[in-house]
């Protein structure tokens, strides 16, 4: 629990940020079906593939906690589970306590570091399906190293239920480990396993053809999907761990167990095949409809395990007769990651506990909306609000629990996986682009285009003529204007 508390203090907790804008509304709607009557397809498209939202909703019903507190409790539990799985994995790879503790202290300090250029952190400082799938993946690998295959199956099944995409990478890696454990060098079988598992888990719509129209725009908004966009330091972050893992596999590293060499070996073909798959998918526009498979997501577990192994080796060699070495690793890394966290969320508390108000002006506005507008309300918000610095990437739907037209940044990520949503996303995000500077007539035209929209949020002053019951701290919450009155014809 001490390491869990340290991780919480270092990395913080932020409600409804980033991918929380997708996962939280799905759970809220399962708990309160009357919420989000409009445009719910932008988060339910993910929700129907996973039991993650259902688990959150069931927990809230059983415990009678609000969804906000349910999310926070699950976040703490997921932190604890992640660190517990790291301990089991370290114990399967190292025989000496100093290696275990060095590995644990280092991984605690860097839990929110990026997994090279995959668009993923080792863990997120908020709750998502990855908060469950990451510890389950590490538990499965630790059990595999100890040849406890029944528990491997249990962990893999649970991973599939909460994050179908990540279980594909887990199945592939375990297959490589199984082959390596039996001294079989061919990895064709693991590749077949990966393909066969993946067929039934991913959305439909894969075909040989270039992406086009709004879907192409959404797809290319995720530049990390395409290997040719990776810079030299991204490549270094991808290839250097594989090179060091090769040394771990071939070298006679002191204080290690059988599992250390086995997993070091398995991660190498796992990574190389993923790089090859990504290169093939980027080699021709004809494969663009398959790019969303994101084979380089395999570098999420690779980076996680590599950091754990590297820290354990450092502890084994440097901490002998020097008990201060693990702490010397931990303190500067923890301070550095804390500062990164504060820079990432400068306008928000480090730990955002559930409350009715917030020191963040954007979040405070969304909480006012939650408490003072009808559940059936549909909002128009500037489609680029995620790039508005005061927001600290807090999602509108997640915190306000109200429907909204699609935004450009976060909903484009959903569209990149579900192409059928692209035309609707493009139309909605175009309609609200620049909304913070709309005139009264532009709001009237927007309301005419989307009569379902009844409210709007403006960062700045509202134009004269709008009814705005809440105007505080630079934000205005306003009712959409009625259509302009028809001109009266004069009689002769």
C-alpha positions in Angstrom: 0.0 0.0 0.0 2.9 2.3 0.6 4.0 2.1 -3.0 0.4 2.6 -4.1 0.2 5.8 -2.1 3.5 7.0 -3.5 2.3 6.4 -7.0 -0.8 8.3 -6.4 1.1 11.3 -5.0 3.7 11.3 -7.8 1.4 10.7 -10.8 -1.9 12.1 -9.4 -5.5 11.3 -10.4 -7.4 13.3 -13.0 -11.1 12.6 -13.5 -12.5 12.6 -17.1 -9.4 13.5 -19.0 -8.2 12.2 -22.3 -9.7 8.7 -23.0 -11.9 9.2 -19.9 -14.1 11.2 -22.3 -14.8 7.9 -24.0 -14.9 5.4 -21.1 -16.7 7.4 -18.4 -19.8 8.3 -20.4 -20.3 4.7 -21.4 -20.3 3.7 -17.7 -22.5 6.6 -16.8 -25.1 5.6 -19.4 -25.1 2.0 -18.2 -25.8 3.3 -14.7 -28.3 6.0 -15.7 -29.8 5.1 -19.1 -31.6 8.4 -19.5 -28.2 10.3 -19.8 -26.7 11.2 -23.2 -29.8 11.0 -25.4 -27.8 12.4 -28.4 -24.6 11.4 -30.2 -23.9 8.5 -27.7 -22.5 6.5 -30.6 -19.2 8.2 -30.2 -18.6 6.4 -26.9 -20.9 3.4 -27.0 -19.0 2.1 -30.1 -16.2 1.2 -27.7 -18.5 0.3 -24.9 -20.2 -2.7 -26.5 -16.8 -4.4 -27.1 -15.9 -4.5 -23.4 -17.3 -5.2 -19.9 -15.3 -2.4 -18.4 -18.3 0.1 -18.3 -20.6 -2.7 -17.0 -18.1 -3.4 -14.1 -18.1 0.3 -13.1 -21.9 0.5 -13.3 -22.3 -2.7 -11.3 -19.9 -1.5 -8.7 -21.7 1.8 -8.3 -25.1 0.0 -7.9 -23.7 -2.5 -5.3 -21.8 0.0 -3.2 -24.3 2.9 -3.7 -21.3 5.1 -4.5 -21.6 7.9 -7.0 -19.9 7.1 -10.3 -17.2 9.7 -9.5 -16.2 7.9 -6.3 -16.5 4.5 -8.0 -14.0 5.6 -10.6 -11.6 6.9 -7.9 -11.8 3.7 -5.9 -11.2 1.5 -9.0 -8.3 3.7 -9.9 -6.6 3.1 -6.5 -7.4 -0.7 -6.8 -5.9 -0.7 -10.3 -2.7 1.1 -9.1 -2.4 -1.6 -6.3 -3.0 -4.4 -8.8 -0.4 -3.0 -11.2 2.3 -2.8 -8.6 1.3 -6.3 -7.2 1.7 -7.7 -10.7 5.0 -6.0 -11.1 6.2 -7.6 -7.9 5.2 -11.1 -9.1 6.9 -10.5 -12.4 10.1 -9.3 -10.7 10.0 -12.3 -8.3 9.8 -14.6 -11.4 12.8 -12.9 -12.9 15.2 -12.1 -10.0 16.3 -14.1 -7.0 17.6 -11.3 -4.8 15.4 -8.9 -2.8 17.6 -5.9 -3.7 16.7 -6.5 -7.4 13.0 -6.8 -6.5 13.0 -3.6 -4.5 15.0 -1.6 -7.0 12.7 -2.7 -9.8 9.6 -1.8 -7.7 10.8 1.6 -6.7 11.8 2.6 -10.2 8.6 1.3 -11.8 6.6 3.2 -9.1 8.4 6.4 -10.0 7.9 6.1 -13.8 4.4 4.6 -14.1 3.1 7.4 -16.3 6.1 7.5 -18.7 5.2 7.1 -22.4 5.7 3.7 -24.1 7.8 5.2 -26.9 5.6 6.8 -29.6 2.6 4.5 -29.3 0.3 7.2 -27.8 0.1 5.2 -24.6 1.5 5.7 -21.1 2.6 2.7 -19.0 -0.5 3.6 -16.9 -2.9 6.5 -17.2 -3.4 8.9 -14.3 -7.2 8.3 -14.8 -9.3 5.2 -15.1 -9.7 3.4 -18.5 -10.0 -0.2 -19.6 -6.2 -0.2 -19.8 -6.2 0.3 -16.0 -7.6 -3.2 -15.8 -5.9 -4.8 -18.8 -2.4 -3.7 -17.8 -2.2 -5.5 -14.4 -4.0 -8.5 -15.8 -1.5 -8.8 -18.7 1.4 -8.6 -16.2 -0.2 -11.2 -13.9 -0.7 -13.5 -16.9 3.0 -13.1 -17.9 4.2 -13.7 -14.3 2.0 -16.9 -14.2 3.3 -18.0 -17.5 6.9 -17.7 -16.3 6.0 -19.9 -13.3 4.2 -22.3 -15.6 0.9 -21.8 -13.8 -1.1 -22.1 -17.0 -4.6 -22.3 -15.4 -4.0 -18.9 -13.9 -2.6 -17.7 -17.3 -5.9 -18.7 -18.9 -7.9 -16.9 -16.2 -6.0 -13.7 -16.5 -6.1 -13.8 -20.3 -9.9 -14.4 -20.2 -10.4 -11.4 -17.9 -8.2 -9.3 -20.1 -10.3 -10.2 -23.1 -13.5 -9.2 -21.3 -12.2 -5.7 -20.4 -9.9 -4.9 -23.4 -10.3 -7.2 -26.4 -7.5 -5.4 -28.3 -4.8 -5.8 -25.7 -5.5 -9.5 -25.2 -4.4 -10.1 -28.8 -0.9 -8.8 -27.9 -0.9 -10.9 -24.7 -1.9 -14.1 -26.6 0.9 -13.4 -29.1 3.6 -12.8 -26.4 2.5 -15.9 -24.4 2.7 -18.0 -27.5 6.3 -16.8 -28.2 7.2 -17.5 -24.5 5.7 -21.0 -24.8 7.7 -21.6 -28.0 10.9 -20.3 -26.4 10.4 -22.4 -23.3 10.4 -25.5 -25.5 13.4 -24.3 -27.4 11.5 -24.0 -30.7 12.8 -21.2 -32.7 10.0 -20.9 -35.3 7.5 -18.1 -34.5 5.0 -18.8 -37.2 2.7 -20.4 -34.8 2.5 -17.4 -32.5 1.8 -15.2 -35.5 -1.1 -17.5 -36.4 -2.4 -17.3 -32.9 -2.3 -13.5 -33.0 -4.2 -13.4 -36.3 -6.8 -16.0 -35.3 -7.5 -14.4 -32.0 -7.8 -10.9 -33.6 -10.3 -11.9 -36.3 -13.2 -12.0 -33.9 -12.3 -9.1 -31.7 -11.9 -6.1 -33.9 -14.6 -4.1 -35.6 -15.7 -4.9 -39.1 -14.9 -2.8 -42.2 -11.4 -4.0 -43.1 -10.7 -4.2 -46.8 -7.9 -3.4 -49.2 -8.4 0.2 -50.2 -7.1 3.6 -49.4 -8.8 5.6 -46.7 -10.8 8.5 -48.1 -12.8 11.5 -47.1 -13.5 12.3 -43.5 -12.2 8.9 -42.3 -8.8 9.6 -43.9 -8.6 12.9 -42.0 -9.5 11.2 -38.7 -7.0 8.4 -39.4 -4.1 10.8 -40.2 -4.9 12.9 -37.1 -3.2 9.9 -35.3 0.2 10.4 -36.8 1.8 7.8 -34.4 -0.2 5.1 -36.3 2.2 5.5 -39.2 5.8 4.4 -38.6 7.2 6.8 -41.1 6.1 9.7 -38.8 8.3 8.4 -36.0 11.4 10.6 -35.3 14.9 9.2 -34.5 14.3 9.3 -30.8 11.1 7.4 -31.2 13.0 4.8 -33.1 15.6 4.8 -30.4 12.9 4.2 -27.8 11.7 1.3 -29.8 15.0 -0.4 -30.9 17.2 0.2 -27.9 15.1 -1.8 -25.5 15.2 -4.7 -27.9 19.0 -4.5 -28.2 19.4 -4.5 -24.4 16.9 -7.3 -24.1 19.0 -9.4 -26.5 22.0 -8.8 -24.2 19.9 -9.9 -21.2 18.9 -13.0 -23.1 22.4 -14.0 -24.2 24.3 -12.7 -21.2 24.9 -14.4 -17.9 23.2 -11.8 -15.7 23.8 -12.3 -12.1 21.0 -13.0 -9.7 18.4 -13.9 -12.3 16.0 -16.8 -12.6 14.9 -18.8 -15.6 12.0 -16.4 -16.3 14.4 -13.5 -16.8 16.0 -15.0 -19.9 12.7 -16.5 -21.2 10.8 -13.2 -21.2 13.9 -11.3 -22.5 14.0 -13.6 -25.4 10.2 -13.6 -26.1 10.0 -9.8 -26.2 12.6 -9.6 -29.1 10.6 -11.4 -31.8 7.4 -10.0 -30.3 8.8 -6.5 -31.0 10.4 -7.2 -34.3 7.3 -8.8 -35.8 5.2 -5.9 -34.6 7.6 -3.5 -36.3 7.5 -5.5 -39.5 3.7 -5.6 -39.4 3.6 -1.8 -38.9 6.0 -1.2 -41.7 3.9 -3.4 -44.1 0.7 -1.5 -43.2 2.4 1.8 -43.9 4.0 0.7 -47.1 1.0 1.4 -49.3 -2.2 3.5 -49.2 -4.0 0.2 -50.0 -3.5 -1.0 -46.4 -4.8 2.2 -44.7 -8.0 0.5 -43.6 -5.8 -1.9 -41.5 -3.6 0.7 -39.9 -6.1 1.0 -37.0 -5.0 -2.4 -35.8 -2.0 -0.6 -34.3 0.6 -3.4 -34.1 3.0 -1.1 -32.4 0.8 -1.2 -29.3 2.9 -4.2 -28.5 5.6 -1.8 -27.3 3.3 -0.9 -24.3 4.1 -4.3 -22.5 7.6 -4.3 -24.0 8.4 -1.0 -22.5 6.8 -1.8 -19.2 8.7 -5.1 -18.8 11.9 -3.7 -20.1 11.9 -0.9 -17.4 11.2 -3.5 -14.7 14.0 -5.8 -15.9 16.5 -3.0 -16.4 15.9 -1.6 -12.9 16.2 -5.0 -11.4 19.6 -5.6 -13.1 20.8 -2.2 -11.9 19.7 -3.0 -8.4 21.5 -6.4 -8.5 24.8 -5.0 -9.6 24.8 -1.5 -7.9 22.8 -2.0 -4.7 25.0 -4.8 -3.2 26.4 -3.4 0.0 24.8 0.0 -0.9 21.3 0.0 0.5 20.9 3.7 -0.5 21.0 2.9 -4.3 17.3 2.0 -4.8 16.3 5.2 -3.0 18.9 7.1 -5.1 17.2 5.9 -8.2 13.7 6.5 -6.9 13.9 10.1 -5.6 15.1 11.9 -8.7 12.8 9.9 -11.0 9.8 10.5 -8.7 10.5 14.2 -8.5 11.0 14.4 -12.3 7.7 12.6 -13.0 5.8 14.7 -10.4 7.0 17.9 -12.2 6.0 16.4 -15.6 2.5 15.7 -14.1 2.2 19.3 -12.9 3.3 20.6 -16.3 0.7 18.3 -18.0 -2.2 19.4 -15.8 -1.1 22.9 -14.6 -4.6 24.2 -13.9 -5.8 21.2 -11.9 -5.1 19.7 -8.5 -2.7 16.8 -8.5 -5.3 14.5 -7.1 -8.8 15.5 -8.3 -11.1 14.0 -5.7 -14.8 14.0 -6.5 -16.4 17.3 -5.5 -19.2 19.8 -6.5 -16.7 22.5 -7.5 -13.2 22.7 -8.8 -10.2 25.1 -8.8 -10.0 24.4 -12.6 -12.4 27.0 -14.2 -13.3 24.6 -17.1 -14.1 21.7 -14.8 -16.0 24.0 -12.4 -18.2 25.1 -15.4 -18.9 21.5 -16.3 -19.8 20.6 -12.7 -22.3 23.6 -12.8 -23.8 22.2 -16.0 -24.2 18.8 -14.3 -26.0 20.3 -11.4 -28.2 22.9 -13.1 -29.2 21.7 -16.6 -31.7 19.0 -17.6 -30.3 15.5 -18.2 -31.8 15.7 -21.7 -29.8 18.9 -22.5 -27.6 18.7 -25.6 -24.7 21.1 -25.8 -22.6 22.7 -28.5 -19.0 23.3 -27.6 -16.1 24.5 -29.7 -14.9 21.3 -31.4 -11.3 22.2 -30.6 -11.8 22.8 -26.9 -9.4 20.0 -26.0 -6.5 22.2 -27.2 -7.8 25.1 -25.0 -5.1 25.4 -22.3 -7.5 26.0 -19.3 -9.3 22.7 -20.0 -6.3 20.5 -19.1 -7.8 18.0 -21.6 -10.9 17.3 -19.3 -13.7 15.9 -21.4 -17.0 17.7 -21.6 -19.2 14.6 -21.7 -17.3 12.8 -18.9 -17.7 15.6 -16.3 -20.9 17.3 -17.3 -22.8 14.1 -17.9 -24.5 15.9 -20.8 -24.7 15.2 -24.5 -22.7 17.2 -26.9 -21.9 17.5 -30.6 -18.7 15.6 -31.6 -15.3 17.3 -30.9 -12.4 17.2 -33.3 -9.7 15.6 -31.2 -11.0 12.9 -28.9 -13.9 11.8 -31.1 -11.6 11.5 -34.1 -9.8 8.8 -32.2 -13.1 6.9 -32.0 -13.7 7.5 -35.7 -10.2 6.2 -36.5 -11.4 2.8 -35.2 -15.0 3.0 -36.4 -15.0 4.5 -40.0 -18.8 4.5 -40.3 -18.9 7.4 -37.8 -16.6 9.6 -40.0 -19.2 11.7 -41.9 -21.2 12.5 -38.8 -18.1 13.4 -36.9 -16.8 15.7 -39.7 -20.2 17.5 -40.0 -20.5 18.0 -36.3 -16.9 19.1 -35.6 -17.1 21.6 -38.6 -20.4 23.0 -37.3 -18.8 24.1 -34.0 -15.4 25.1 -35.1 -14.6 28.6 -33.8 -17.8 28.6 -31.6 -16.2 30.7 -28.9 -16.3 33.6 -31.4 -19.7 33.0 -33.0 -22.2 35.8 -33.4 -25.8 35.6 -32.4 -26.8 34.8 -36.0 -24.2 32.0 -36.2 -25.7 30.4 -33.1 -29.1 30.7 -34.7 -27.8 28.9 -37.8 -26.2 26.2 -35.7 -29.5 25.7 -33.8 -31.3 25.5 -37.2 -28.8 22.8 -38.4 -29.0 20.9 -35.1 -32.4 21.6 -33.5 -31.5 19.0 -30.8 -28.9 21.3 -29.4 -30.4 23.4 -26.6 -27.4 24.8 -24.7 -23.8 26.0 -25.5 -20.6 26.7 -23.6 -18.5 29.6 -24.6 -14.9 30.3 -23.5 -15.2 34.1 -23.3 -18.0 36.6 -23.5 -21.3 35.5 -25.0 -22.7 37.7 -27.8 -25.5 40.0 -26.8 -28.9 38.4 -27.1 -28.0 35.0 -25.6 -29.6 33.9 -22.3 -26.6 32.9 -20.1 -27.5 31.8 -16.5 -23.9 31.1 -15.7 -21.0 33.5 -16.5 -18.0 32.9 -14.3 -14.2 32.6 -14.5 -14.1 33.2 -18.2 -16.8 30.8 -19.3 -20.5 31.4 -20.3 -23.2 28.7 -20.2 -26.0 29.8 -22.4 -29.3 28.6 -23.9 -29.4 28.4 -27.6 -31.2 31.3 -29.2 -34.6 31.1 -30.8 -34.9 31.5 -34.6 -34.9 35.1 -35.8 -38.4 36.4 -36.1 -39.8 36.4 -39.7 -40.0 39.9 -41.2 -43.6 41.3 -41.2 -44.8 42.2 -44.7 -46.2 45.7 -44.9 -49.6 46.2 -46.5 -50.2 48.8 -49.1 
